[in-house]
Amino acid sequence: MTRGQDALVRLDIDLGDAVFGGEKELTVDTAVACGTCHGDGRQPGTGARTCDVCEGRGEIRQVQRSFLGQVMTTRPCMTCQGFGEIITDPCYECSGDGRVRTRRTLTLKVPAGVDTGTRIQLAGEGEVGHGAGPAGDLYVEVAVRRHPVFQRRGDDLHATIEVPMTAAALGATLSMDTFDGPRELDIKRGAQSGDTITLRQLGVTHLRGGGRGDVVVHTMVQTPTKLDAEQEELLRRLATARGEERPEGRVANPTEGTLFGKLRDAFKAR
C-alpha cells in the first residue's frame, strides 16, 4: 500500500466569515476506495498470482560492478507496480486501481482571523493511496472576497465616510454599520478630509491570540457642486463674514495637518 497524494482546493469566503469565523460546506473531488473491491483492485471472489519477474518482492535487484566493487541497487518492479502480485481479474468498477473518483461534501470550520492565502489542513481527507493505502491530507486555501465598504489592512478594517460640508464645520453624530451592528461616529467641529475615527475592537479577530483589530473610519468632506440662489447667497454672506471674499491660496506644509500629510502619517504608523 502507498500513501495517497495531498490535495489542494480553494474556498471563497466573505469578509464577515474572516472576522468571526464559522462553518462552511466544501465540495471536493478526490479518489476514494472502490466500494466494489474495497480497495484491493480484484473482482470479488477472485485472487492474484505472485509476480514472476520480482518473485513477490515488489522490487528488482541489480548488481553492478564499479571500481569500488559490487554495488547492489533496487528499483520497483514495473510488472506488478511494486506490489509483488499481479491481479488476474481486475475489478470492473475501478479497473484494478482500487480507487474511484467521487464528489463529496465536507463541513469545514473556518477559524476567525483567516486571510487570503491562509491554508487549512484537513488530515486524511486527501487522495486515497493505491491498494487502499492511507489517504493524504486536504489543504484548503482561503480567498476573502472584496467588501464594498471595508478594506482590510492586517486585522484592522478601514472605511471612508462622506461628511457634508456643514456637518464637518458644525460637528455632527453619524451612524455607520459595522459587523457588530450600527455604531455612532462623533464628527467634531472643523473636521477635515483625512481625519480618522477609530472604533476599538470592532475589526478582525486575531488569528492567534485573543482580541480584535479596530475599525478605522476616514472622513471625506463633501463640497456641494450645485447650489440654488438662496444657498449661494448664504455661502457668499458666510465668506464675507469670514473675510474670504477674495481668498489667497497658499502651498501647505506637508508636516501640517493637511489631507496628504495625514494620509502619509497614517500609512507610516502601520
C-alpha positions in Angstrom: 0.0 0.0 0.0 1.1 3.5 -0.7 0.0 6.8 0.9 -2.2 8.9 -1.3 -1.4 12.3 -2.5 -2.3 15.5 -0.8 -4.9 17.7 -2.4 -5.4 21.5 -2.6 -8.7 23.3 -3.1 -9.7 26.9 -2.9 -12.5 28.3 -0.7 -14.0 31.8 -1.2 -15.5 33.4 1.9 -17.0 36.8 2.8 -15.1 39.3 5.0 -17.6 38.6 7.8 -16.5 35.0 7.8 -13.0 36.1 8.3 -14.0 38.5 11.1 -15.9 35.9 13.2 -15.1 32.5 11.7 -17.8 29.9 11.0 -18.7 26.7 9.3 -18.6 26.2 5.5 -19.6 23.4 3.3 -16.8 22.4 0.9 -17.3 20.2 -2.2 -14.2 18.2 -3.3 -13.4 15.7 -6.0 -10.9 13.1 -4.7 -10.0 9.5 -5.1 -11.7 7.1 -2.6 -11.5 3.4 -2.0 -13.6 1.5 -4.5 -16.8 0.2 -2.9 -16.9 -3.0 -5.1 -13.4 -4.4 -4.4 -12.8 -2.4 -1.2 -9.5 -1.1 -2.5 -7.7 -4.3 -3.4 -8.4 -4.0 -7.1 -9.7 -7.5 -7.6 -13.0 -8.6 -8.9 -14.9 -10.1 -5.8 -14.3 -13.8 -5.5 -11.0 -13.8 -7.4 -7.4 -13.8 -6.4 -3.9 -12.8 -7.6 -0.8 -14.6 -8.5 2.8 -13.9 -7.5 4.7 -11.8 -9.9 7.1 -13.9 -12.0 9.5 -11.0 -12.5 10.2 -10.0 -8.9 9.1 -13.3 -7.3 6.8 -11.4 -5.0 9.3 -9.0 -3.6 7.9 -6.0 -5.4 11.3 -4.8 -6.4 14.1 -5.7 -8.8 17.7 -6.0 -7.5 20.6 -5.4 -9.8 24.3 -5.9 -9.1 26.7 -3.6 -10.9 30.4 -3.6 -10.8 32.5 -0.4 -10.3 36.0 0.5 -9.2 34.7 0.3 -5.6 33.5 -3.3 -6.1 30.0 -4.6 -6.5 27.1 -2.3 -5.9 23.6 -3.5 -5.4 20.7 -1.3 -6.5 16.9 -1.8 -6.2 14.0 -0.3 -8.1 10.3 -1.0 -8.0 9.1 -3.8 -10.2 7.4 -2.3 -13.3 5.4 -5.5 -13.9 3.5 -5.5 -10.6 4.0 -1.9 -9.8 5.8 -2.8 -6.6 3.0 -4.9 -5.1 4.6 -8.3 -5.7 1.3 -9.6 -7.0 -0.5 -9.5 -10.3 -4.3 -9.2 -10.4 -5.7 -11.8 -12.7 -9.3 -10.4 -12.7 -9.3 -6.6 -12.2 -12.3 -5.1 -10.6 -14.8 -3.8 -13.3 -15.6 -0.7 -11.2 -12.1 0.7 -10.8 -10.2 -1.3 -13.5 -7.9 -2.8 -10.8 -6.7 0.5 -9.4 -8.6 0.1 -6.1 -9.8 3.7 -6.3 -12.6 5.7 -7.9 -13.1 9.4 -8.1 -16.1 10.8 -6.4 -17.5 14.1 -5.3 -18.2 14.6 -1.6 -19.2 17.4 0.7 -17.2 18.3 3.9 -18.1 20.7 6.7 -15.1 22.9 7.3 -14.7 25.0 10.4 -13.1 28.3 9.3 -11.2 29.9 12.2 -11.7 33.6 12.9 -8.9 35.8 11.6 -8.1 33.9 8.3 -7.0 36.0 5.4 -6.4 35.4 1.7 -3.7 32.8 1.3 -4.3 31.1 4.7 -4.2 27.3 4.3 -6.3 25.0 6.5 -5.1 21.4 6.8 -7.6 18.5 7.0 -5.7 15.4 7.8 -6.7 12.2 6.0 -9.1 14.0 3.6 -7.0 13.9 0.5 -6.4 11.2 -2.1 -6.7 7.6 -1.0 -3.5 5.7 -1.8 -3.2 2.9 -4.4 -4.2 -0.5 -3.0 -6.3 1.0 -0.2 -3.3 2.9 1.1 -3.8 5.7 3.7 -5.2 8.9 2.4 -3.2 12.1 2.1 -4.2 15.4 3.5 -6.5 18.1 2.1 -5.3 21.7 2.1 -7.9 24.4 1.8 -6.6 27.8 0.6 -8.8 30.7 1.7 -9.7 33.6 -0.6 -11.6 36.5 1.1 -13.9 38.3 -1.3 -13.7 42.1 -1.7 -16.0 44.0 0.6 -18.0 47.0 -0.8 -17.3 49.2 2.4 -14.3 47.9 4.3 -10.7 47.3 3.2 -8.6 45.0 5.4 -5.1 46.0 6.5 -3.8 43.5 8.9 -6.6 42.9 11.4 -7.9 46.5 11.1 -10.8 47.4 8.8 -10.6 50.8 7.0 -13.6 52.6 5.6 -14.3 56.1 4.2 -17.4 58.1 5.2 -18.6 61.2 3.3 -19.4 64.1 5.5 -21.4 67.1 4.3 -19.5 70.4 4.5 -21.9 71.8 7.0 -21.6 68.8 9.3 -17.9 69.0 9.1 -17.9 72.6 10.1 -20.5 72.4 12.8 -20.0 68.9 14.0 -22.5 66.0 14.0 -23.2 62.5 15.0 -23.5 60.0 12.2 -24.4 56.3 12.2 -22.3 53.6 10.4 -23.0 49.9 10.0 -20.2 47.6 11.2 -20.1 43.8 11.5 -21.2 44.2 15.1 -24.2 46.4 14.2 -24.6 50.1 13.8 -22.2 52.4 15.7 -22.2 56.2 16.2 -19.4 58.4 14.8 -18.7 61.6 16.5 -17.8 64.2 13.8 -16.0 67.0 15.6 -16.4 70.7 14.7 -14.0 71.6 12.0 -13.5 68.1 10.7 -11.2 67.8 7.7 -10.9 65.3 4.9 -8.4 62.7 6.0 -9.3 62.8 9.7 -9.8 59.4 11.2 -12.2 58.0 13.8 -11.2 54.7 15.5 -13.7 52.2 16.7 -11.8 49.9 19.0 -12.1 46.1 18.9 -14.5 46.0 16.0 -12.1 44.7 13.4 -10.9 41.2 12.5 -10.4 38.7 15.3 -6.7 37.9 15.7 -5.9 34.5 14.2 -3.5 33.7 17.0 -4.3 35.1 20.4 -7.3 37.0 21.8 -8.7 40.3 20.9 -9.6 42.0 17.6 -8.4 44.8 15.4 -10.0 48.2 15.0 -12.3 49.8 12.6 -10.7 53.0 11.2 -13.0 55.4 9.5 -11.6 58.1 7.3 -13.6 61.2 6.8 -14.1 62.8 3.3 -15.7 66.3 3.4 -18.2 66.8 0.6 -18.2 70.2 -1.2 -21.5 71.0 -2.8 -21.4 71.2 -6.6 -24.9 72.5 -7.2 -26.3 75.5 -5.3 -29.6 77.3 -5.7 -29.7 81.1 -5.4 -30.5 81.1 -1.8 -27.8 78.7 -0.9 -25.2 80.6 -2.9 -26.2 83.8 -1.2 -25.8 82.2 2.2 -22.3 81.0 1.3 -21.3 84.4 0.0 -22.5 86.0 3.2 -20.5 83.4 5.2 -17.4 84.2 3.1 -17.9 87.9 3.8 -18.2 87.3 7.5 -15.0 85.3 7.5 -13.1 87.7 5.3 -12.8 85.2 2.5 -14.4 87.1 -0.4 -11.0 87.0 -2.2 -9.2 84.1 -0.6 -5.5 83.7 -1.2 -4.2 80.2 -1.7 -1.0 79.1 -0.1 1.1 76.0 -0.5 0.5 73.8 2.5 3.4 72.4 4.5 3.1 68.6 4.4 4.1 68.5 8.1 1.0 70.4 8.9 -2.5 68.8 9.2 -3.2 68.5 5.5 -5.0 65.6 3.9 -1.9 64.3 2.2 0.1 64.7 5.4 -2.5 62.9 7.4 -2.7 60.1 4.9 1.1 59.8 4.9 1.3 59.7 8.6 -1.4 57.1 8.8 0.5 54.8 6.4 3.7 55.3 8.4 2.0 54.4 11.6 1.0 51.0 10.3 
